[in-house]
Amino acid sequence: MKLPQDPMILLSYINTQLRDFYQSLDELCKSLNINKEQIVQKLSSAGYKYNAGLNKFI
């Protein structure tokens, strides 16, 4: 799956997927066959961190 390259669009896409369809980031990555570390790294470089309790990047 090709993910958005822009960090803000990626943030919006991932958080929407987490809110609407997945219980965790691990579940989302497994289902969509995407690399979790790449998402975490890209969003971290934009100042966002995954919060498992809220199940979203903040």
C-alpha positions, -999 to +999 in steps of 0.1 A: +000+000+000+013+035-009+010+058+020+008+096+018+043+112+019+033+145+034+035+141+073+003+160+079-017+140+054-001+108+067-011+118+103-047+124+093-049+091+073-034+070+101-054+085+129-086+081+108-079+045+101-071+039+138-103+056+149-126+039+124-112+005+119-083-007+141-078-013+178-041-006+177-012+006+155+001-030+153-033-042+140-034-015+114+001-022+102-005-060+100-038-056+082-024-031+056+010-048+054+029-016+062+061-011+082+052+002+117+087+016+123+086+037+091+053+053+102+065+059+137+097+074+125+081+097+099+054+110+123+080+113+151+101+135+128+071+158+124+066+160+162+040+133+168+041+102+190+018+072+191-003+070+223-016+035+227-041+044+254-058+069+230-050+048+199-038+078+180-008+099+172-007+131+192 
